Amino acid sequence: MRTSPSNRTPLHLRILAGLIAFLAAYHIWRMLHESSQPGYYYEYSVLAPLMHNFTFPYVAVSISVGLLVAEAVLLVYALARKAGRLWMRAIWCLAVLLPTAWFGIMSAMHSPPYYAAHVLWLVHAALLVLLVVLASALTGFYRRLRSRSAGASPGVQPTGSAGG
């Protein structure tokens, strides 16, 4: 069953949702891969003696993956809604992402790899949203300039109108 054109999500929002999903999947893979390396943990590094055998931190990694998935779903939901302009929704997302990414970066010293991968996710998501803000704002500005220049020229008529 085909949906009506008014119910379809615009192509740029579907591409944006796909980019966020790809970025989240990459960081989940990175989180799982880096968390399985004992040398990436401070207590198992060369500086500290090995006190016990390495065990994979299932609970902490599962919580981090679940948090990352929830953040990605909320980000897609916030950006792909039809209410308001895209650049304004993206600025609100940046208002949440930038402080959390900043706090994550500032508290990342000697953190486990799953925490570092989560901080990288926050930074990369903030950069992606910043690109969305810039692209959306520039596109809107370009459209506004084009509509003003088309309306200012007396010899140019809008497409589809009958000239007399």
N, CA, C and O of each residue as an XYZ file, in Angstrom:
656
protein
N       0.838     -1.161      0.000
C       0.000      0.000      0.000
C       0.892      1.236      0.000
O       1.777      1.367      0.845
N       0.668      2.106     -0.910
C       1.467      3.312     -1.027
C       0.889      4.403     -0.141
O      -0.324      4.502      0.050
N       1.781      5.213      0.390
C       1.329      6.326      1.218
C       1.136      7.548      0.347
O       1.732      7.660     -0.724
N       0.319      8.445      0.799
C       0.118      9.679      0.039
C       1.356     10.552      0.178
O       2.087     10.434      1.162
N       1.601     11.424     -0.793
C       2.802     12.258     -0.740
C       2.870     13.139      0.510
O       3.966     13.487      0.952
N       1.729     13.506      1.084
C       1.765     14.352      2.269
C       2.219     13.584      3.511
O       2.675     14.198      4.475
N       2.103     12.250      3.506
C       2.512     11.447      4.654
C       3.974     11.015      4.589
O       4.505     10.519      5.582
N       4.620     11.186      3.475
C       6.012     10.749      3.325
C       6.968     11.695      4.026
O       6.752     12.905      4.084
N       8.023     11.112      4.551
C       9.084     11.912      5.139
C       9.980     12.406      4.012
O      10.329     11.626      3.126
N      10.363     13.689      4.022
C      11.239     14.202      2.966
C      12.564     13.436      2.909
O      13.027     12.877      3.903
N      13.148     13.429      1.731
C      14.367     12.664      1.484
C      15.513     13.112      2.386
O      16.256     12.271      2.892
N      15.671     14.403      2.595
C      16.791     14.870      3.417
C      16.656     14.407      4.864
O      17.666     14.190      5.533
N      15.436     14.254      5.356
C      15.260     13.755      6.723
C      15.525     12.254      6.808
O      16.029     11.765      7.819
N      15.183     11.520      5.737
C      15.503     10.091      5.723
C      17.001      9.871      5.643
O      17.532      8.962      6.281
N      17.689     10.696      4.863
C      19.151     10.605      4.777
C      19.775     10.950      6.132
O      20.721     10.292      6.567
N      19.252     11.969      6.792
C      19.757     12.356      8.102
C      19.551     11.238      9.120
O      20.442     10.955      9.920
N      18.393     10.609      9.094
C      18.137      9.482     10.005
C      19.088      8.324      9.705
O      19.570      7.667     10.628
N      19.361      8.071      8.434
C      20.312      7.029      8.060
C      21.724      7.340      8.519
O      22.441      6.446      8.970
N      22.136      8.607      8.410
C      23.469      8.999      8.876
C      23.602      8.828     10.392
O      24.631      8.365     10.884
N      22.560      9.204     11.119
C      22.602      9.052     12.569
C      22.645      7.566     12.936
O      23.380      7.176     13.843
N      21.870      6.743     12.245
C      21.874      5.301     12.519
C      23.241      4.694     12.207
O      23.738      3.863     12.967
N      23.848      5.101     11.097
C      25.182      4.595     10.749
C      26.214      5.036     11.783
O      27.059      4.243     12.199
N      26.146      6.296     12.197
C      27.079      6.819     13.190
C      26.919      6.081     14.523
O      27.909      5.767     15.183
N      25.684      5.809     14.913
C      25.439      5.075     16.165
C      25.942      3.632     16.058
O      26.551      3.117     16.996
N      25.691      2.984     14.926
C      26.156      1.602     14.749
C      27.683      1.531     14.772
O      28.254      0.604     15.347
N      28.338      2.500     14.152
C      29.797      2.536     14.176
C      30.322      2.684     15.607
O      31.270      1.999     15.991
N      29.715      3.568     16.393
C      30.192      3.781     17.754
C      29.849      2.605     18.673
O      30.576      2.336     19.630
N      28.765      1.915     18.393
C      28.468      0.697     19.163
C      29.525     -0.368     18.861
O      30.027     -1.025     19.772
N      29.859     -0.534     17.580
C      30.915     -1.489     17.220
C      32.227     -1.094     17.888
O      32.936     -1.941     18.432
N      32.544      0.194     17.844
C      33.792      0.664     18.443
C      33.784      0.436     19.950
O      34.802      0.056     20.528
N      32.638      0.668     20.585
C      32.516      0.464     22.018
C      32.741     -1.007     22.387
O      33.451     -1.312     23.346
N      32.134     -1.904     21.622
C      32.293     -3.332     21.896
C      33.721     -3.800     21.630
O      34.277     -4.580     22.404
N      34.311     -3.327     20.543
C      35.667     -3.736     20.183
C      36.687     -3.235     21.203
O      37.530     -4.003     21.666
N      36.615     -1.969     21.550
C      37.610     -1.410     22.464
C      37.423     -1.913     23.891
O      38.391     -2.012     24.645
N      36.188     -2.230     24.266
C      35.956     -2.725     25.625
C      36.486     -4.135     25.827
O      36.665     -4.575     26.963
N      36.735     -4.840     24.742
C      37.249     -6.211     24.870
C      38.770     -6.270     24.951
O      39.330     -7.358     25.083
N      39.443     -5.144     24.876
C      40.908     -5.091     24.928
C      41.369     -4.771     26.350
O      41.137     -3.657     26.821
N      42.009     -5.701     27.044
C      42.439     -5.434     28.430
C      43.443     -4.292     28.549
O      43.469     -3.603     29.569
N      44.254     -4.085     27.545
C      45.261     -3.033     27.591
C      44.686     -1.630     27.576
O      45.395     -0.676     27.895
N      43.421     -1.479     27.215
C      42.801     -0.156     27.181
C      42.283      0.283     28.544
O      41.864      1.429     28.707
N      42.308     -0.609     29.515
C      41.856     -0.271     30.864
C      43.054      0.138     31.696
O      44.122     -0.466     31.593
N      42.885      1.150     32.512
C      43.989      1.681     33.317
C      44.551      0.632     34.270
O      45.766      0.550     34.450
N      43.690     -0.165     34.878
C      44.158     -1.149     35.854
C      44.909     -2.313     35.219
O      45.603     -3.050     35.920
N      44.786     -2.493     33.908
C      45.495     -3.572     33.221
C      46.640     -3.050     32.356
O      47.241     -3.810     31.597
N      46.941     -1.767     32.467
C      48.021     -1.202     31.650
C      49.373     -1.589     32.240
O      49.455     -2.248     33.277
N      50.412     -1.170     31.563
C      51.768     -1.497     31.996
C      52.115     -0.780     33.299
O      52.924     -1.276     34.083
N      51.517      0.368     33.531
C      51.852      1.157     34.720
C      51.379      0.514     36.019
O      52.044      0.633     37.049
N      50.247     -0.158     35.977
C      49.701     -0.767     37.194
C      49.863     -2.286     37.114
O      49.726     -2.864     36.036
N      50.146     -2.923     38.221
C      50.294     -4.393     38.192
C      48.948     -5.073     37.963
O      47.899     -4.573     38.371
N      49.006     -6.209     37.310
C      47.801     -6.992     37.035
C      47.391     -7.718     38.313
O      48.074     -8.632     38.775
N      46.255     -7.286     38.875
C      45.810     -7.852     40.148
C      44.908     -9.066     39.962
O      44.886     -9.964     40.805
N      44.175     -9.093     38.876
C      43.274    -10.205     38.621
C      43.074    -10.336     37.114
O      43.467     -9.447     36.357
N      42.472    -11.429     36.678
C      42.255    -11.661     35.263
C      41.190    -10.711     34.715
O      40.289    -10.275     35.431
N      41.320    -10.409     33.439
C      40.380     -9.497     32.791
C      39.043    -10.197     32.553
O      39.005    -11.327     32.065
N      37.979     -9.540     32.891
C      36.629     -9.999     32.548
C      35.932     -8.863     31.824
O      36.058     -7.698     32.201
N      35.205     -9.210     30.795
C      34.502     -8.215     29.996
C      33.401     -7.568     30.847
O      32.615     -8.280     31.472
N      33.333     -6.239     30.880
C      32.328     -5.562     31.709
C      30.947     -5.540     31.031
O      30.538     -4.519     30.477
N      30.246     -6.663     31.082
C      28.972     -6.809     30.372
C      27.938     -5.768     30.778
O      27.292     -5.172     29.916
N      27.776     -5.548     32.050
C      26.728     -4.640     32.530
C      27.026     -3.202     32.096
O      26.148     -2.520     31.568
N      28.243     -2.748     32.315
C      28.597     -1.369     31.973
C      28.509     -1.124     30.465
O      28.017     -0.082     30.032
N      28.978     -2.066     29.680
C      28.911     -1.912     28.222
C      27.461     -1.976     27.750
O      27.078     -1.228     26.850
N      26.656     -2.843     28.333
C      25.237     -2.931     27.954
C      24.497     -1.642     28.276
O      23.677     -1.182     27.482
N      24.779     -1.062     29.426
C      24.158      0.213     29.782
C      24.617      1.308     28.826
O      23.806      2.131     28.403
N      25.888      1.332     28.482
C      26.403      2.348     27.559
C      25.802      2.196     26.162
O      25.459      3.189     25.521
N      25.675      0.954     25.692
C      25.064      0.726     24.378
C      23.588      1.137     24.410
O      23.106      1.777     23.475
N      22.874      0.777     25.471
C      21.472      1.172     25.587
C      21.293      2.676     25.631
O      20.363      3.210     25.028
N      22.181      3.369     26.345
C      22.127      4.825     26.398
C      22.420      5.435     25.033
O      21.769      6.400     24.631
N      23.391      4.882     24.323
C      23.725      5.382     22.998
C      22.554      5.185     22.035
O      22.248      6.081     21.248
N      21.903      4.034     22.087
C      20.750      3.777     21.215
C      19.607      4.728     21.553
O      18.959      5.265     20.655
N      19.359      4.938     22.841
C      18.295      5.868     23.240
C      18.604      7.288     22.779
O      17.705      7.996     22.324
N      19.848      7.711     22.889
C      20.233      9.041     22.423
C      20.060      9.164     20.916
O      19.593     10.193     20.429
N      20.433      8.123     20.171
C      20.292      8.162     18.719
C      18.818      8.226     18.317
O      18.460      8.973     17.407
N      17.964      7.455     18.985
C      16.529      7.475     18.668
C      15.937      8.849     18.980
O      15.157      9.379     18.188
N      16.300      9.428     20.122
C      15.804     10.756     20.468
C      16.314     11.819     19.503
O      15.590     12.760     19.177
N      17.541     11.677     19.050
C      18.099     12.631     18.091
C      17.367     12.549     16.758
O      17.040     13.577     16.165
N      17.110     11.337     16.286
C      16.354     11.179     15.033
C      14.947     11.730     15.200
O      14.441     12.420     14.315
N      14.312     11.428     16.331
C      12.957     11.928     16.575
C      12.928     13.454     16.603
O      12.040     14.068     16.011
N      13.887     14.063     17.282
C      13.904     15.522     17.393
C      14.172     16.193     16.050
O      13.612     17.251     15.762
N      15.019     15.587     15.231
C      15.370     16.226     13.955
C      14.387     15.902     12.838
O      14.233     16.699     11.912
N      13.722     14.760     12.898
C      12.861     14.346     11.786
C      11.397     14.734     11.987
O      10.559     14.417     11.143
N      11.077     15.406     13.077
C       9.701     15.869     13.259
C       9.373     16.918     12.212
O      10.268     17.518     11.617
N       8.091     17.132     11.992
C       7.690     18.123     11.000
C       7.373     19.471     11.631
O       7.094     20.430     10.911
N       7.407     19.567     12.946
C       7.089     20.824     13.623
C       8.300     21.752     13.595
O       9.396     21.359     13.995
N       8.107     22.963     13.130
C       9.176     23.954     13.134
C      10.189     23.761     12.017
O      10.097     22.839     11.207
N      11.142     24.652     12.006
C      12.204     24.593     10.996
C      13.318     23.661     11.460
O      13.565     23.518     12.658
N      13.985     23.030     10.498
C      15.029     22.059     10.818
C      16.184     22.708     11.565
O      16.704     22.125     12.516
N      16.594     23.907     11.154
C      17.738     24.524     11.812
C      17.422     24.870     13.259
O      18.308     24.823     14.112
N      16.167     25.216     13.548
C      15.808     25.535     14.923
C      15.767     24.267     15.794
O      16.205     24.285     16.944
N      15.243     23.181     15.243
C      15.254     21.908     15.982
C      16.686     21.452     16.230
O      17.004     20.930     17.299
N      17.547     21.652     15.234
C      18.949     21.245     15.375
C      19.681     22.104     16.406
O      20.558     21.606     17.111
N      19.334     23.377     16.499
C      19.955     24.229     17.516
C      19.556     23.755     18.916
O      20.376     23.766     19.834
N      18.305     23.341     19.077
C      17.886     22.802     20.374
C      18.635     21.510     20.682
O      18.997     21.268     21.833
N      18.870     20.686     19.680
C      19.664     19.466     19.898
C      21.090     19.813     20.290
O      21.677     19.164     21.156
N      21.651     20.844     19.647
C      23.002     21.279     20.008
C      23.052     21.814     21.430
O      24.047     21.629     22.131
N      21.982     22.476     21.860
C      21.935     23.001     23.228
C      22.021     21.881     24.264
O      22.473     22.101     25.388
N      21.591     20.693     23.884
C      21.694     19.547     24.789
C      23.007     18.797     24.565
O      23.651     18.383     25.529
N      23.407     18.620     23.314
C      24.591     17.808     23.003
C      25.909     18.463     23.399
O      26.803     17.785     23.906
N      26.046     19.758     23.180
C      27.336     20.395     23.447
C      27.733     20.361     24.919
O      28.880     20.025     25.211
N      26.849     20.690     25.864
C      27.277     20.576     27.266
C      27.582     19.143     27.700
O      28.510     18.914     28.476
N      26.807     18.178     27.204
C      27.084     16.792     27.590
C      28.405     16.313     26.984
O      29.167     15.602     27.639
N      28.673     16.699     25.744
C      29.952     16.329     25.131
C      31.108     17.018     25.852
O      32.157     16.408     26.063
N      30.925     18.273     26.229
C      31.976     18.999     26.944
C      32.260     18.350     28.294
O      33.421     18.160     28.658
N      31.211     18.010     29.038
C      31.393     17.346     30.320
C      32.072     15.985     30.133
O      32.929     15.600     30.929
N      31.686     15.261     29.080
C      32.300     13.973     28.811
C      33.777     14.082     28.498
O      34.578     13.266     28.953
N      34.138     15.090     27.721
C      35.546     15.292     27.377
C      36.350     15.678     28.611
O      37.464     15.195     28.814
N      35.781     16.546     29.427
C      36.505     17.009     30.617
C      36.666     15.918     31.677
O      37.577     15.990     32.501
N      35.800     14.920     31.665
C      35.889     13.873     32.689
C      36.392     12.543     32.132
O      36.155     11.498     32.739
N      37.067     12.561     31.011
C      37.459     11.321     30.340
C      38.819     10.768     30.761
O      39.222      9.714     30.269
N      39.523     11.435     31.638
C      40.846     10.964     32.044
C      40.748      9.619     32.756
O      39.971      9.481     33.701
N      41.509      8.642     32.326
C      41.551      7.292     32.888
C      40.192      6.602     32.881
O      39.913      5.756     33.731
N      39.354      6.964     31.927
C      38.027      6.340     31.851
C      38.120      5.024     31.080
O      39.046      4.826     30.293
N      37.168      4.134     31.305
C      37.168      2.879     30.544
C      36.834      3.136     29.076
O      36.273      4.183     28.753
N      37.164      2.212     28.188
C      36.968      2.443     26.753
C      35.514      2.640     26.342
O      35.243      3.371     25.389
N      34.575      2.007     27.035
C      33.180      2.206     26.662
C      32.738      3.630     26.953
O      31.887      4.165     26.243
N      33.299      4.256     27.981
C      32.997      5.658     28.273
C      33.607      6.557     27.203
O      32.963      7.500     26.741
N      34.839      6.270     26.811
C      35.498      7.070     25.774
C      34.765      6.955     24.442
O      34.632      7.947     23.725
N      34.286      5.754     24.102
C      33.526      5.596     22.859
C      32.207      6.359     22.925
O      31.753      6.900     21.917
N      31.590      6.404     24.101
C      30.359      7.156     24.248
C      30.616      8.657     24.103
O      29.817      9.366     23.492
N      31.717      9.136     24.655
C      32.070     10.547     24.503
C      32.336     10.868     23.040
O      31.936     11.925     22.551
N      33.011      9.958     22.336
C      33.230     10.171     20.891
C      31.901     10.234     20.145
O      31.743     11.042     19.229
N      30.947      9.390     20.528
C      29.614      9.435     19.921
C      28.983     10.814     20.138
O      28.430     11.394     19.204
N      29.064     11.338     21.359
C      28.476     12.643     21.643
C      29.134     13.749     20.823
O      28.452     14.635     20.308
N      30.443     13.696     20.703
C      31.162     14.717     19.928
C      30.801     14.609     18.450
O      30.523     15.620     17.805
N      30.802     13.393     17.910
C      30.472     13.224     16.490
C      29.007     13.566     16.202
O      28.701     14.131     15.152
N      28.114     13.235     17.113
C      26.705     13.607     16.935
C      26.550     15.119     16.974
O      25.779     15.675     16.191
N      27.266     15.799     17.868
C      27.206     17.256     17.922
C      27.755     17.877     16.640
O      27.207     18.862     16.146
N      28.824     17.313     16.102
C      29.371     17.826     14.831
C      28.393     17.611     13.679
O      28.230     18.487     12.830
N      27.744     16.453     13.648
C      26.750     16.194     12.607
C      25.580     17.164     12.717
O      25.106     17.679     11.704
N      25.117     17.414     13.923
C      24.006     18.348     14.115
C      24.445     19.770     13.765
O      23.652     20.540     13.225
N      25.686     20.126     14.062
C      26.194     21.443     13.666
C      26.201     21.584     12.148
O      25.850     22.641     11.624
N      26.596     20.531     11.438
C      26.534     20.566      9.974
C      25.094     20.708      9.484
O      24.836     21.401      8.499
N      24.165     20.060     10.165
C      22.752     20.186      9.801
C      22.274     21.616     10.007
O      21.546     22.151      9.170
N      22.675     22.243     11.111
C      22.300     23.638     11.366
C      22.821     24.536     10.249
O      22.080     25.352      9.702
N      24.091     24.381      9.918
C      24.688     25.234      8.881
C      24.050     25.003      7.523
O      23.744     25.961      6.813
N      23.844     23.745      7.150
C      23.252     23.445      5.846
C      21.818     23.940      5.767
O      21.416     24.503      4.749
N      21.049     23.742      6.814
C      19.658     24.162      6.808
C      19.544     25.688      6.794
O      18.724     26.246      6.065
N      20.361     26.352      7.593
C      20.312     27.813      7.631
C      20.761     28.415      6.305
O      20.157     29.374      5.824
N      21.816     27.861      5.711
C      22.276     28.381      4.419
C      21.271     28.120      3.309
O      21.084     28.965      2.433
N      20.628     26.973      3.333
C      19.593     26.678      2.335
C      18.417     27.626      2.481
O      17.912     28.138      1.481
N      17.971     27.869      3.706
C      16.878     28.821      3.923
C      17.257     30.228      3.509
O      16.447     30.947      2.924
N      18.494     30.627      3.813
C      18.958     31.958      3.416
C      19.018     32.087      1.898
O      18.630     33.115      1.342
N      19.503     31.046      1.232
C      19.572     31.056     -0.233
C      18.175     31.142     -0.835
O      17.961     31.906     -1.776
N      17.228     30.383     -0.317
C      15.854     30.429     -0.830
C      15.232     31.793     -0.617
O      14.520     32.292     -1.489
N      15.490     32.402      0.523
C      14.947     33.734      0.789
C      15.538     34.760     -0.167
O      14.817     35.611     -0.688
N      16.857     34.686     -0.402
C      17.477     35.614     -1.352
C      16.928     35.412     -2.761
O      16.667     36.381     -3.474
N      16.753     34.159     -3.160
C      16.237     33.864     -4.491
C      14.798     34.350     -4.650
O      14.447     34.879     -5.705
N      13.973     34.184     -3.645
C      12.586     34.636     -3.747
C      12.506     36.157     -3.750
O      11.638     36.722     -4.415
N      13.388     36.829     -3.023
C      13.396     38.292     -3.039
C      13.855     38.828     -4.385
O      13.297     39.796     -4.902
N      14.881     38.188     -4.952
C      15.372     38.673     -6.246
C      14.361     38.391     -7.352
O      14.249     39.172     -8.297
N      13.629     37.296     -7.250
C      12.602     36.996     -8.248
C      11.426     37.946     -8.110
O      10.818     38.314     -9.116
N      11.090     38.354     -6.899
C       9.986     39.279     -6.672
C      10.363     40.711     -6.994
O       9.476     41.514     -7.286
N      11.637     41.067     -6.954
C      12.076     42.434     -7.205
C      12.174     42.747     -8.689
O      12.072     43.915     -9.063
N      12.364     41.765     -9.544
C      12.512     42.005    -10.970
C      11.134     42.108    -11.621
O      10.350     41.163    -11.536
N      10.819     43.229    -12.268
C       9.494     43.354    -12.882
C       9.324     42.487    -14.114
O       8.194     42.124    -14.443
N      10.395     42.141    -14.809
C      10.277     41.355    -16.034
C      10.172     39.863    -15.784
O       9.797     39.123    -16.693
N      10.481     39.405    -14.611
C      10.461     37.984    -14.299
C       9.117     37.650    -13.663
O       8.712     38.262    -12.674
N       8.434     36.666    -14.249
C       7.160     36.241    -13.705
C       7.299     34.867    -13.099
O       8.096     34.064    -13.584
N       6.538     34.565    -12.037
C       6.603     33.234    -11.450
C       6.190     32.164    -12.438
O       5.414     32.424    -13.357
N       6.705     30.967    -12.252
C       6.416     29.854    -13.135
C       4.928     29.497    -13.051
O       4.357     29.439    -11.963
N       4.316     29.261    -14.199
C       2.920     28.810    -14.246
C       1.903     29.924    -14.312
O       0.706     29.651    -14.404
N       2.338     31.177    -14.268
C       1.351     32.248    -14.346
C       1.210     32.718    -15.795
O       2.152     32.647    -16.583
N       0.045     33.185    -16.113
C      -0.229     33.644    -17.486
C       0.148     35.104    -17.596
O      -0.359     35.941    -16.848
N       1.029     35.410    -18.519
C       1.455     36.791    -18.735
C       0.533     37.504    -19.706
O       0.048     36.897    -20.660
N       0.288     38.782    -19.473
C      -0.672     39.438    -20.330
C      -0.231     40.682    -20.921
O      -0.982     41.312    -21.665
